[in-house]
Amino acid sequence: MPEIKYKVIKSFKVAKLIADAGVCSRRQAELLIKEGRVKLNNKILISIPERATLEDLIKVDNKKIILKKETRLWKYNKPVGKLTTNYDPLGRKTIFEDFPKSLPRVITVGRLDFNSEGLLLLTNSGSLSRYLELPKNSFVREYKVKVKGVLDMQKLKKLKKGIIIKGIKYKSINFGVLEKNEKYFWLKMKLIEGKNREIRKIINFFGWGINRLQRISFGPIQLNNLKKNEIKEINIKKYFKKIP
């Protein structure tokens, strides 16, 4: 008898497929499902663990999403005075407002707050964004920080072992002093976790203020001489062996 070959069709969680299509993060996709805004083959999806294939029809807010696409990555030099969000109820400026129309729908890898600047990664893949953000994958974020106050090395040395602020544990942070005078000093800080406003909270905890906070690298990707508001596509294979 001739051998019968079966085609194996892979299935994935619907939230993952939505994230991979660059619509939003996986966590946000799960919220969309809970809100009844996702349809699978024209039926409202009510179960977050529901799985689907690349051949299935998935709609978000009645708009079909494109499941098959090439994973892409860009670097962007964010200026001060813009939010890393799609919409702000207070009407403040967001990074997405000035992106070129030729740029496809993208999501950010992590965030930079309103008063922070520097390197921000953009991708059309929710899986890649999640992979780069997870602390277990050990991608180091590097920052240059201008601190207002008098340098106290004893305080800074506490960062090597990690500190607890208001019940939140911050893991070890490597640092170096770049410049100092009587009024301010510049630090270079390297961390992996990247908790919400981590550097600002730590500096404030030590009794100092921040005059400038700039991210200069994320993993192997450097800001280098990228101009403010400039976006440049990155050759992913050059930097990452694994592309989720």
N, C-alpha and C positions, 0 to 999 in steps of 0.2 A: 504494500500500500504506500502511496506517495505521502511524504511528510507534510503535515498541515502546519502552516506557519500563521501565528496570530500576531496582529499588530497591537503593541502595547501603547495605549494612549495615556499619557501622564495627566494627572489632575492636580490642582493646586487650590488652596483656600481662596475664595473669591476676594477677600480683603487683600491678599498678596497680589493677585492679578491687577486689582485696581491700583495698588501702590506701584507695581512694576510699570503700569501704563503712564505713570507720572501725574496722575490725577491728584494725589495727596499721599500722606504717609499711611502706613498700615493701620496705625492706631486711629487716625481720622477716618479711614475707610470703614473700620468697625463701627464707628459712631454713625456713619452714613447708613449702614445696614440697620442699626438699631432704630434709626429715625424713619425707616421705610422708604429711603430715597434710592435704593438699589434694586434693579430688576435682573433676574437671571432667566433667560429665554422668555422674556415678557411677563414673568410672574414676580411679584414683589418678594424679595428675599427677607426672611424673618429669622434666619439662623446664621450666626457669625461663623461657625465652623464649616458651613456649607462649602463644598468643593466644586470646581468646574474645570473644563479643559480650554485650550486655546481655540477650539472650534465652537464653543458656546457663545451665546449672545449676552453681553453684560451691558447694562445701561445705568448711568448715574444721572439722576434728575432727568430721566427720559432721553438722555443723549448717549448714543453708542460710543463705547471706548474702544480704542485700537489696541489689541493685545500683543500683536507681533511687531516688534520694533528693535532697533539697535540701541544698546545702552550707551549713553553719551554723558560726558562730564565737562563742566566749564569751571574756570576760576574767575572771580569777580572782586574788584577792589571797592569795597563798600565805604562810602564817606560817612562822616558824622551827620546826624540829622535825618536819618531814614530808618524806618522800622523794617525788620525782617519778617514781614507778614503780608498776606494778600489784601487785608482790609483792616483799617483802624476806625473804630466808631467815633474817635475824637477828630478825625479828619487830618491826622498827621501824614506826612509823606512816607510812602513805602518804596522799597527797592524795585518792586515790580512795575511801578508806574513809568519808569524811564527805560525799561529794557527794550531793545530793538524788536520790531514786529517780526523780524525773521527768526527770532529765538523761539523754539517750540515751548510747550508748557513744561515748566521745570519746578522742582521743589528744592529747598535748601538743605544742605548737610549741616545740621545744627543751626545756631543763630549767633548774631552779634546784636547787642542792644542798641538803643537809639543813639547813645553818645559814644559808642565804640566804632572802630573803623578797621579796615584791612581786609585780609583774605577771607572770602566766603566761597564755598564750593556749591555749585548748582548741578543738578542731574535730572534726567527724565525718568530715572528708575528709583522707585521706593525701596527696593531691595538693596541697591548699592548705597543709598543714603543711610539705611539702617546698619549695614555692614561697616561703614566708615565711622558711624557714631558710637557703636557699642564699645564700652571700655575694654571688654575682654579681647578685642582685636588690637589693642595697644597702639592706636595711632596718636602720636604726640602732637598736641597743639602748642605752638610757641608764640609768645607775646612780648612786645616791648611796652613797658608801662612807665609813665612819668608820674612819680609820686610826690605829693606836696607834704613836706614835713622833714624832720631831721632823721637821717639814717640811723637805725639801731639794729646792729647785726644780731644781737641776742634774740630779738623778736623774730627776725627772718629765719634764724636757724631752727625755729620750731616747725617750719614748713617741711623740713626733711623727714620728720617722723609723722607728719599729718596732724591736724588739729580738729577740735570739735567746736562748732559755733551754733548756739541755740539748738543743741541736740542733733545737729547735722555733722556727720563725719566727712572731712575732706582729706583725701589721701595725700601721700607725699608729693611735694612740688619742688622741682629743681629750680634754682635761681642763680643769677649772677648780677653783680653791680656793674653797670656800664659807665656811669658818670654820677657825680654828686657835688653839691655845694651846700650852703647854709640853709637854703630855702626848699630845695627839692633834690630828688635823685632819680635816676633811670634804672629800671630793672629789666632783665630778660627772664621771663618765667616760662617753664615747660610743665605741662600737665596732661593727663590722659583722660580723666573723667569729664571735665567740662560741665560741671553742674551749673544751674541757672545763676548767672551773675557771680560766679565763684570768686574771681579775682577781686572784684569790687567789694564783696562782702568780707573777704579776708583782709584787704587793705584797710577798710573801715574799722574792722575789729581791732587792728593794731593802733588805731587812733590817727590814721593818716587820711589823706584825700587823694583822688586821682585826677590829674589834669589831662592825661591822654592815655588811651588804651588802644593798641593796634595789634591785630593778629598778623604775624609775618609768615607762618607756615602751618600746614595741616598734614601730618604724616610726611610723605616724601615731596609734597607739592609746596613750592615756595612762592611768596608774593612777588619777590624780585622787583623789577621796575615797572610793574603794571600800573597804569595811570588810574586816578580816581574815576569811578564809574565805568571803567573799561572791563569788557568781558572777553575772555580768550578760551577757546575750546582746547581741551587737553587730550592727548593720545593716551587713553587708559592703559593700553597694553604696555606702554613704556614704564608706567609706575606700579602697576598691580598685576601680579601673576594670577590672582584669583579675581574673577569678576562675577559676582552673584547675579 
